[in-house]
Amino acid sequence: MRAGALRCLAQIVLAVTVSMSVGEFAAIQGLSAADLRARFGLPALCEPSMTALSTDPTVNTVSVVIECREPAAQSAGPPQRATQ
């Protein structure tokens, strides 16, 4: 496999979709990133992000998408302009 193709594969976002009650979703929103990784078996280097979807407001069940992203790079401030 070519190096370019490997770099593209490394940027794929891992996502999990689960169905749960609105109460369960409210409870997991309060969990830390480490607790979310443990609960859903996500890799240690992922930064979980959740979205809930419901097509019927009368139903107490939502589909929850949990995306696993790379941790954001920590920066001290805005990028500096190069001086010549």
N, C-alpha and C positions, 0 to 999 in steps of 0.2 A: 504494500500500500504506500502511496506517495506521501511525503511529509505534509503537503498542502491539504490533502484529504484528512489526515490525522488531526491537523489543527482545526478543521471544520467540525469533525466529530467531537472534539474536546469542548466545543462551545455549545453543544446541545443541552437544553434545559431539561432536567428530570422533573416529571410531574406525576402526581398521584391523584386520582379522583375517587372519593368515597361519598356514600350517602349516609346522612345522619339527621337527627332531629334538630330543630332550631335550638333547643336547650343544650344539646351536646355541643353544637357549634359555638354557642355563647360561652360555654365552659372552656373549650380549647383555645378560644381567643385570648384568655388570660394566661396561657402557658408560656413559659420562656422558650426561646429558640432551642435550647438543649433538651427541654422536656418534649417539644414537638418532634425533634429528631428521634428521641427514644420511643415515643408513642407510635410513630409511623415508620420506624426502621430506616430513617434517612441517613446518608453518609455524614460523617463528622464535619466535613468542610462545607456543607450546604447551609444556606441562609433561607429558612422556610418562609414562604409568602402564601397567604390563604385568600381565596375568593369563594363566596357562597352564591349559588344560583338556584332560583326557584321559578318555575313557570306558573305555579298556581298558588296564590296567596292564602287559600283556604286549607292547604295541606301543610302539615307540621314537619315536612321532610325537605331538606335542601341537599343539593349536590355540591360538594366542597372540592375545589381544586387546590391542591397543595403543590406549589412550585418550589423546586430546590435550585437556588441560584448561588453563584460564587459570592463569597463575602466581598463587599465593596472595599476598594482600596482606601486606606486612610490617608488623607492629605492634610497638610498643615494650612492650606489656604488655596486661593485661586492660582492657576498656572502663572509662572513668571515669564515675562517677555525676554527674549534673547537680546542682549546688548552687544553692539559691535564696537 
